[in-house]
């Protein structure tokens, strides 16, 4: 694994240095890496392989389709090799069908997004929501995956790791997939919105990582000292929206991460007079807000 060096520069990124990217900001460097897409209160991640392979994880809420398509266009991605969905909550699958329709938002036209394969936990017990029904009806190859399944490309590896058995009558969050991802020598744990006991199991299965994508948008129910001990991350990334009513990332999560380097795509507001006043006192010196997509290069670019 690489050491991670941090800077607020938007112009030049050393290997594995977080870089805010997007319209009006620095263009993404060419080559492999990870792009945490700013989809508001939701999650979406683009993985770019050394030979241009593209893998997406989750699709954010419905409006996220525009941000996802913009990220693909900036990386000149013509087709997505694999799209993985951690679970079926609206803020993880809502942007999927709209993104498939391409920039004109009309399915069946020339600009439709080409998707070669998608993975999920299986449709049994999926919530009866408009987003879940649209997801299930999409005419794109779909595969149910379990712990032990993997996908490999040049310099890119994705494993579904065991996260323990969910409790009886578990909520949708607890039914999701946990992923151990490697892009070149950069390793990431992506536990979706799993509760902390399951994140702990996934962290033990994945082992030490460079990056921990915090469960459930920085909720206090998705992280613990045991998670941090097992994952030993050099960097924690949180996907959260600036207008969320959950106070994500939670002040208790930020306190737990006080001595860890952390970047969040946004946060619920840190004003001591706002609705989430605890964030103002829990914010650490190594904590940063991107307010944009966040790009991590692997250092393997030409």
C-alpha positions as a Markdown table, in Angstrom:
| # | Residue | x | y | z |
|---|---|---|---|---|
| 1 | Unk | 0.0 | 0.0 | 0.0 |
| 2 | Unk | 1.1 | 3.6 | -0.7 |
| 3 | Unk | 1.5 | 6.3 | 1.9 |
| 4 | Unk | -1.1 | 9.1 | 1.3 |
| 5 | Unk | 0.1 | 12.7 | 1.1 |
| 6 | Unk | -2.5 | 15.4 | 1.4 |
| 7 | Unk | -2.7 | 18.9 | -0.1 |
| 8 | Unk | -5.5 | 21.4 | -0.8 |
| 9 | Unk | -4.0 | 22.1 | -4.3 |
| 10 | Unk | -6.5 | 21.9 | -7.1 |
| 11 | Unk | -3.8 | 22.1 | -9.8 |
| 12 | Unk | -1.3 | 19.3 | -9.2 |
| 13 | Unk | -1.7 | 15.9 | -7.5 |
| 14 | Unk | 1.1 | 13.7 | -6.3 |
| 15 | Unk | 0.3 | 9.9 | -6.2 |
| 16 | Unk | -2.7 | 9.2 | -4.0 |
| 17 | Unk | -3.2 | 12.8 | -3.0 |
| 18 | Unk | -6.9 | 13.7 | -2.8 |
| 19 | Unk | -7.9 | 16.1 | -5.5 |
| 20 | Unk | -11.2 | 17.9 | -5.9 |
| 21 | Unk | -12.3 | 17.4 | -9.5 |
| 22 | Unk | -15.3 | 18.5 | -11.6 |
| 23 | Unk | -16.6 | 21.3 | -13.7 |
| 24 | Unk | -14.6 | 24.5 | -12.9 |
| 25 | Unk | -12.1 | 22.6 | -10.8 |
| 26 | Unk | -9.0 | 20.5 | -11.7 |
| 27 | Unk | -9.5 | 17.9 | -14.5 |
| 28 | Unk | -9.0 | 14.3 | -13.4 |
| 29 | Unk | -5.6 | 13.0 | -14.2 |
| 30 | Unk | -5.4 | 10.3 | -16.8 |
| 31 | Unk | -4.7 | 6.8 | -15.5 |
| 32 | Unk | -6.2 | 4.5 | -12.8 |
| 33 | Unk | -7.8 | 5.7 | -9.7 |
| 34 | Unk | -10.9 | 6.1 | -7.6 |
| 35 | Unk | -13.5 | 8.9 | -8.0 |
| 36 | Unk | -15.9 | 9.5 | -5.2 |
| 37 | Unk | -18.8 | 11.2 | -7.0 |
| 38 | Unk | -20.5 | 14.0 | -5.1 |
| 39 | Unk | -24.2 | 12.9 | -5.4 |
| 40 | Unk | -25.5 | 14.7 | -2.3 |
| 41 | Unk | -26.9 | 12.5 | 0.4 |
| 42 | Unk | -26.1 | 9.2 | -1.2 |
| 43 | Unk | -23.2 | 7.2 | -2.5 |
| 44 | Unk | -21.5 | 6.6 | -5.9 |
| 45 | Unk | -17.9 | 5.6 | -6.7 |
| 46 | Unk | -16.2 | 5.3 | -10.1 |
| 47 | Unk | -13.2 | 3.0 | -10.4 |
| 48 | Unk | -10.9 | 3.5 | -13.4 |
| 49 | Unk | -8.5 | 0.7 | -14.4 |
| 50 | Unk | -5.1 | 1.1 | -16.1 |
| 51 | Unk | -6.6 | 0.0 | -19.5 |
| 52 | Unk | -9.7 | 2.2 | -19.2 |
| 53 | Unk | -11.9 | -0.3 | -17.5 |
| 54 | Unk | -14.7 | 1.4 | -15.6 |
| 55 | Unk | -16.6 | 0.0 | -12.6 |
| 56 | Unk | -19.2 | 1.9 | -10.7 |
| 57 | Unk | -20.4 | 1.2 | -7.1 |
| 58 | Unk | -23.9 | 2.5 | -6.3 |
| 59 | Unk | -25.8 | 5.3 | -8.1 |
| 60 | Unk | -26.9 | 7.9 | -5.5 |
| 61 | Unk | -30.4 | 9.3 | -5.4 |
| 62 | Unk | -32.3 | 10.1 | -8.7 |
| 63 | Unk | -30.7 | 13.5 | -9.4 |
| 64 | Unk | -27.3 | 11.8 | -9.1 |
| 65 | Unk | -27.5 | 10.6 | -12.7 |
| 66 | Unk | -26.2 | 13.9 | -14.0 |
| 67 | Unk | -23.1 | 13.8 | -11.8 |
| 68 | Unk | -22.4 | 10.2 | -12.7 |
| 69 | Unk | -22.7 | 10.9 | -16.4 |
| 70 | Unk | -20.5 | 13.9 | -16.1 |
| 71 | Unk | -17.8 | 11.9 | -14.3 |
| 72 | Unk | -17.9 | 9.2 | -17.0 |
| 73 | Unk | -17.6 | 11.8 | -19.7 |
| 74 | Unk | -14.6 | 13.5 | -18.0 |
| 75 | Unk | -12.8 | 10.2 | -17.9 |
| 76 | Unk | -13.8 | 9.5 | -21.5 |
| 77 | Unk | -15.6 | 6.3 | -20.5 |
| 78 | Unk | -17.6 | 4.8 | -23.4 |
| 79 | Unk | -18.9 | 1.8 | -21.5 |
| 80 | Unk | -19.2 | 0.7 | -17.9 |
| 81 | Unk | -17.8 | -2.9 | -17.5 |
| 82 | Unk | -19.6 | -3.5 | -14.1 |
| 83 | Unk | -22.0 | -1.7 | -11.9 |
| 84 | Unk | -22.3 | -3.0 | -8.3 |
| 85 | Unk | -25.2 | -2.0 | -6.0 |
| 86 | Unk | -24.5 | -2.5 | -2.3 |
| 87 | Unk | -28.3 | -2.5 | -1.5 |
| 88 | Unk | -31.6 | -1.2 | -2.7 |
| 89 | Unk | -32.2 | 2.1 | -0.7 |
| 90 | Unk | -33.1 | 5.0 | -2.9 |
| 91 | Unk | -29.9 | 6.9 | -2.2 |
| 92 | Unk | -27.9 | 4.1 | -3.6 |
| 93 | Unk | -29.9 | 3.0 | -6.7 |
| 94 | Unk | -32.0 | 6.1 | -7.5 |
| 95 | Unk | -29.8 | 7.5 | -10.2 |
| 96 | Unk | -29.3 | 4.2 | -12.0 |
| 97 | Unk | -32.2 | 4.1 | -14.5 |
| 98 | Unk | -31.8 | 7.7 | -15.4 |
| 99 | Unk | -28.1 | 7.3 | -16.0 |
| 100 | Unk | -28.7 | 4.3 | -18.3 |
| 101 | Unk | -30.8 | 6.6 | -20.5 |
| 102 | Unk | -27.8 | 8.8 | -21.2 |
| 103 | Unk | -27.5 | 12.6 | -21.3 |
| 104 | Unk | -30.8 | 13.1 | -23.2 |
| 105 | Unk | -32.7 | 11.1 | -20.4 |
| 106 | Unk | -34.6 | 9.2 | -23.1 |
| 107 | Unk | -34.1 | 5.4 | -23.1 |
| 108 | Unk | -33.6 | 3.7 | -26.4 |
| 109 | Unk | -31.6 | 6.5 | -28.1 |
| 110 | Unk | -28.1 | 6.6 | -29.3 |
| 111 | Unk | -26.6 | 8.2 | -26.2 |
| 112 | Unk | -27.8 | 5.4 | -23.8 |
| 113 | Unk | -25.1 | 4.2 | -21.4 |
| 114 | Unk | -23.6 | 0.9 | -22.3 |
| 115 | Unk | -23.5 | -1.4 | -19.2 |
| 116 | Unk | -22.0 | -4.8 | -19.6 |
| 117 | Unk | -22.8 | -6.3 | -16.2 |
| 118 | Unk | -24.4 | -5.4 | -12.8 |
| 119 | Unk | -24.2 | -7.1 | -9.4 |
| 120 | Unk | -26.4 | -6.9 | -6.4 |
| 121 | Unk | -27.4 | -8.9 | -3.4 |
| 122 | Unk | -30.4 | -10.5 | -5.1 |
| 123 | Unk | -33.9 | -9.2 | -5.6 |
| 124 | Unk | -35.6 | -11.4 | -2.9 |
| 125 | Unk | -36.9 | -9.1 | -0.2 |
| 126 | Unk | -36.1 | -5.9 | -2.1 |
| 127 | Unk | -38.2 | -2.9 | -0.9 |
| 128 | Unk | -41.3 | -2.1 | -2.8 |
| 129 | Unk | -40.3 | 1.4 | -3.8 |
| 130 | Unk | -40.4 | 3.2 | -7.2 |
| 131 | Unk | -36.6 | 3.1 | -7.4 |
| 132 | Unk | -36.3 | -0.6 | -6.6 |
| 133 | Unk | -39.1 | -1.5 | -9.1 |
| 134 | Unk | -37.4 | 0.5 | -11.8 |
| 135 | Unk | -34.0 | -1.1 | -10.9 |
| 136 | Unk | -35.5 | -4.6 | -11.2 |
| 137 | Unk | -37.2 | -3.8 | -14.5 |
| 138 | Unk | -34.0 | -2.5 | -16.2 |
| 139 | Unk | -33.1 | -4.6 | -19.2 |
| 140 | Unk | -29.4 | -5.0 | -18.3 |
| 141 | Unk | -27.6 | -8.2 | -17.4 |
| 142 | Unk | -27.9 | -8.8 | -13.6 |
| 143 | Unk | -26.2 | -11.2 | -11.3 |
| 144 | Unk | -26.8 | -12.1 | -7.7 |
| 145 | Unk | -23.5 | -12.2 | -5.8 |
| 146 | Unk | -22.4 | -13.5 | -2.5 |
| 147 | Unk | -19.2 | -13.4 | -0.3 |
| 148 | Unk | -16.3 | -14.9 | -2.2 |
| 149 | Unk | -17.4 | -13.7 | -5.7 |
| 150 | Unk | -14.9 | -11.5 | -7.4 |
| 151 | Unk | -14.3 | -9.5 | -10.6 |
| 152 | Unk | -10.8 | -8.9 | -12.0 |
| 153 | Unk | -9.3 | -6.8 | -14.7 |
| 154 | Unk | -5.8 | -5.5 | -15.4 |
| 155 | Unk | -4.7 | -3.8 | -12.2 |
| 156 | Unk | -8.3 | -3.9 | -10.8 |
| 157 | Unk | -9.8 | -6.4 | -8.4 |
| 158 | Unk | -13.1 | -6.4 | -6.6 |
| 159 | Unk | -14.1 | -9.0 | -4.0 |
| 160 | Unk | -17.3 | -9.5 | -2.1 |
| 161 | Unk | -16.2 | -10.1 | 1.4 |
| 162 | Unk | -18.2 | -11.8 | 4.3 |
| 163 | Unk | -19.9 | -9.4 | 6.7 |
| 164 | Unk | -21.6 | -11.9 | 8.9 |
| 165 | Unk | -25.2 | -12.9 | 8.9 |
| 166 | Unk | -27.8 | -10.1 | 9.2 |
| 167 | Unk | -30.2 | -10.2 | 12.1 |
| 168 | Unk | -33.6 | -11.7 | 11.6 |
| 169 | Unk | -36.0 | -9.2 | 10.0 |
| 170 | Unk | -33.1 | -7.0 | 9.2 |
| 171 | Unk | -33.5 | -3.6 | 7.6 |
| 172 | Unk | -32.3 | -3.1 | 4.0 |
| 173 | Unk | -28.9 | -1.6 | 5.2 |
| 174 | Unk | -28.0 | -4.9 | 6.9 |
| 175 | Unk | -28.7 | -7.0 | 3.8 |
| 176 | Unk | -26.1 | -5.2 | 1.7 |
| 177 | Unk | -22.8 | -6.2 | 0.1 |
| 178 | Unk | -19.3 | -5.3 | 1.5 |
| 179 | Unk | -16.6 | -4.9 | -1.1 |
| 180 | Unk | -12.8 | -5.1 | -0.9 |
| 181 | Unk | -11.4 | -3.2 | -3.9 |
| 182 | Unk | -7.9 | -2.9 | -5.2 |
| 183 | Unk | -6.9 | -0.5 | -8.0 |
| 184 | Unk | -3.3 | -1.2 | -8.6 |
| 185 | Unk | -1.8 | -1.3 | -5.1 |
| 186 | Unk | -4.4 | 1.0 | -3.6 |
| 187 | Unk | -6.9 | -1.0 | -1.4 |
| 188 | Unk | -10.4 | 0.3 | -0.4 |
| 189 | Unk | -13.1 | -1.2 | 1.9 |
| 190 | Unk | -16.6 | -0.2 | 0.8 |
| 191 | Unk | -19.2 | -1.5 | 3.3 |
| 192 | Unk | -22.2 | 0.3 | 1.9 |
| 193 | Unk | -24.6 | 1.1 | 4.7 |
| 194 | Unk | -23.9 | -1.9 | 6.8 |
| 195 | Unk | -24.3 | -1.7 | 10.6 |
| 196 | Unk | -21.1 | -1.6 | 12.7 |
| 197 | Unk | -21.0 | -5.3 | 13.7 |
| 198 | Unk | -21.1 | -6.3 | 10.0 |
| 199 | Unk | -18.6 | -3.6 | 9.1 |
| 200 | Unk | -16.2 | -5.0 | 11.7 |
| 201 | Unk | -16.5 | -8.5 | 10.1 |
| 202 | Unk | -16.0 | -7.0 | 6.6 |
| 203 | Unk | -12.9 | -5.1 | 7.8 |
| 204 | Unk | -11.4 | -8.3 | 9.2 |
| 205 | Unk | -12.1 | -10.1 | 6.0 |
| 206 | Unk | -10.5 | -7.3 | 3.8 |
| 207 | Unk | -7.6 | -6.6 | 6.0 |
| 208 | Unk | -5.6 | -3.4 | 6.2 |
| 209 | Unk | -6.6 | -0.8 | 3.6 |
| 210 | Unk | -5.4 | 2.5 | 2.3 |
| 211 | Unk | -8.9 | 3.9 | 2.2 |
| 212 | Unk | -12.1 | 3.2 | 4.3 |
| 213 | Unk | -15.3 | 4.4 | 2.6 |
| 214 | Unk | -17.2 | 5.1 | 5.8 |
| 215 | Unk | -20.5 | 3.1 | 6.2 |
| 216 | Unk | -23.8 | 4.9 | 6.1 |
| 217 | Unk | -22.5 | 8.3 | 5.2 |
| 218 | Unk | -20.6 | 8.8 | 8.4 |
| 219 | Unk | -23.4 | 7.7 | 10.7 |
| 220 | Unk | -22.4 | 6.7 | 14.2 |
| 221 | Unk | -23.9 | 3.3 | 13.7 |
| 222 | Unk | -21.4 | 2.3 | 11.0 |
| 223 | Unk | -18.0 | 2.8 | 12.5 |
| 224 | Unk | -16.1 | 1.8 | 15.7 |
| 225 | Unk | -12.7 | 1.5 | 17.2 |
| 226 | Unk | -12.8 | -2.2 | 16.1 |
| 227 | Unk | -13.4 | -1.2 | 12.5 |
| 228 | Unk | -10.5 | 1.2 | 12.6 |
| 229 | Unk | -8.2 | -1.3 | 14.2 |
| 230 | Unk | -9.0 | -4.0 | 11.6 |
| 231 | Unk | -8.9 | -1.7 | 8.6 |
| 232 | Unk | -6.1 | 0.6 | 9.8 |
| 233 | Unk | -6.9 | 3.2 | 7.0 |
| 234 | Unk | -4.6 | 6.0 | 6.0 |
| 235 | Unk | -7.6 | 7.9 | 4.8 |
| 236 | Unk | -11.4 | 7.8 | 5.5 |
| 237 | Unk | -13.8 | 9.1 | 2.9 |
| 238 | Unk | -17.4 | 10.0 | 3.8 |
| 239 | Unk | -20.1 | 10.5 | 1.2 |
| 240 | Unk | -22.7 | 12.9 | 2.6 |
| 241 | Unk | -25.0 | 15.7 | 1.5 |
| 242 | Unk | -24.9 | 19.3 | 2.7 |
| 243 | Unk | -28.6 | 19.5 | 3.1 |
| 244 | Unk | -29.2 | 16.1 | 4.9 |
| 245 | Unk | -31.3 | 16.0 | 8.0 |
| 246 | Unk | -29.4 | 13.2 | 9.6 |
| 247 | Unk | -26.4 | 15.4 | 10.7 |
| 248 | Unk | -24.1 | 13.2 | 8.6 |
| 249 | Unk | -21.2 | 12.8 | 9.2 |
| 250 | Unk | -22.3 | 12.4 | 12.8 |
| 251 | Unk | -20.3 | 14.3 | 15.5 |
| 252 | Unk | -19.5 | 11.0 | 17.3 |
| 253 | Unk | -18.0 | 9.6 | 14.0 |
| 254 | Unk | -15.9 | 12.7 | 13.6 |
| 255 | Unk | -14.7 | 12.4 | 17.2 |
| 256 | Unk | -13.8 | 8.8 | 16.6 |
| 257 | Unk | -11.8 | 9.9 | 13.5 |
| 258 | Unk | -10.2 | 12.8 | 15.3 |
| 259 | Unk | -6.7 | 11.5 | 14.6 |
| 260 | Unk | -7.4 | 10.2 | 11.1 |
| 261 | Unk | -7.2 | 11.9 | 7.8 |
| 262 | Unk | -10.7 | 12.3 | 6.6 |
| 263 | Unk | -12.4 | 13.9 | 3.5 |
| 264 | Unk | -16.1 | 14.3 | 3.2 |
| 265 | Unk | -17.9 | 15.2 | -0.1 |
| 266 | Unk | -20.1 | 17.5 | 2.1 |
| 267 | Unk | -21.6 | 17.7 | 5.6 |
| 268 | Unk | -24.8 | 18.7 | 7.3 |
| 269 | Unk | -23.5 | 22.1 | 8.5 |
| 270 | Unk | -20.9 | 22.9 | 11.1 |
| 271 | Unk | -22.3 | 26.2 | 12.4 |
| 272 | Unk | -22.7 | 26.2 | 16.2 |
| 273 | Unk | -26.1 | 27.9 | 15.6 |
| 274 | Unk | -27.3 | 25.4 | 13.0 |
| 275 | Unk | -29.2 | 22.1 | 13.3 |
| 276 | Unk | -26.0 | 20.0 | 13.7 |
| 277 | Unk | -24.0 | 22.1 | 16.2 |
| 278 | Unk | -21.9 | 19.1 | 17.3 |
| 279 | Unk | -19.9 | 19.1 | 14.1 |
| 280 | Unk | -18.3 | 22.4 | 15.0 |
| 281 | Unk | -16.6 | 21.0 | 18.1 |
| 282 | Unk | -15.9 | 17.5 | 16.7 |
| 283 | Unk | -14.1 | 18.7 | 13.5 |
| 284 | Unk | -10.4 | 17.7 | 13.5 |
| 285 | Unk | -7.3 | 19.3 | 12.1 |
| 286 | Unk | -7.0 | 16.5 | 9.5 |
| 287 | Unk | -10.6 | 16.7 | 8.4 |
| 288 | Unk | -11.5 | 18.3 | 5.0 |
| 289 | Unk | -14.6 | 19.0 | 3.0 |
| 290 | Unk | -14.3 | 18.5 | -0.8 |
| 291 | Unk | -17.6 | 20.1 | -1.9 |
| 292 | Unk | -17.0 | 18.3 | -5.2 |
| 293 | Unk | -16.0 | 14.9 | -6.6 |
| 294 | Unk | -12.9 | 13.5 | -4.9 |
| 295 | Unk | -10.2 | 11.8 | -7.0 |
| 296 | Unk | -7.6 | 9.5 | -5.7 |
| 297 | Unk | -4.9 | 8.5 | -8.2 |
| 298 | Unk | -2.9 | 5.3 | -7.7 |
| 299 | Unk | 0.4 | 6.7 | -8.9 |
| 300 | Unk | 0.4 | 4.3 | -11.8 |
| 301 | Unk | -0.6 | 6.9 | -14.5 |
| 302 | Unk | 1.7 | 7.4 | -17.4 |
